[in-house]
Amino acid sequence: MSKKHSRTKGLAIPVGLIERRIYLIRGQKVMLDADLAELYQVQTKTLNQAVRRNLHRFSADFMFQLTPDEASGLSHKL
């Protein structure tokens, strides 16, 4: 069994759990880095580091940083 396969074997995540973590911001469906990190069972810092190190693998609009107003408005929904 490959290393990749064995790591993902235990990551069956219910669709509803993922759907509840999708937000509509700036007219785009997005997930917060903290939610993605939790789903992948890694620290948020580790997830962001991996993305920064591999930017060439992602489209230019893959991620963006929330404004303070957006973050504040989102925290009321959490």
N, C-alpha and C positions, 0 to 999 in steps of 0.2 A: 504494500500500500504506500502510495507516495506521501511525502510530508504534507503537501498542500491538501490532499484529500482528507487526511486524518485530522487536520486542524479545522476544517470546515464541517466535519461530520456532526459535531454537537451544536451547530449554530442554527437549528431550525427555529425560526422566529415567526410567531403568529402574524399574519398580515394586518390584523386590527391594531396590533402594537405599533407597527410601522406607520400605519395610516394616521394614528393619533399624534404622531410626531412630525407630521408634514404641515407646514404653515404656508399661507399665502402672503408673501412679502414682495412689494414692488411688482406685483402682477405675476410673480413666479412662485412655483411650488418649491419650497426649500426645507431642508432639515438642518438643525443646529449641530455644530461640531460635537457638542457634549452628548447629544442624543446618538449620533453616529458612533462615537467612541464607546458609549455604553453598549450599543448593539453588537459592536465588534469586540467587546470586552478588552479594551485598551484604554489608556489614559488619554484625555483630550489633547494634552501636550504632545503625546506620541503620534496621534492621528495627524495633527497639524504639521508636525515635523516631517512625517512621511509625505504629505501632500506637497509641502514646500520643496522637498528634495526631488520630487518627481513631477514638477509642474509641466514638463514637456509631454506628459501623458494625458493632460487634462485640457479641455477647451478653455479659452480665455474667460468665459463667463461661468466657469465651474463653481467659483465661490466669490463671496463678497462679504465685507464687514458691515454689520448693522450700525446705523447711527444711534446715538444715545436715545433719541425719541422712539425709534423702532424697538430697541431693546427694552425700554421701559414699557411700551405698549404690549410687548410680547410677554413680559413677566407677569402681567395681570391675567393672562390666559393660562399660565402654567399652574 
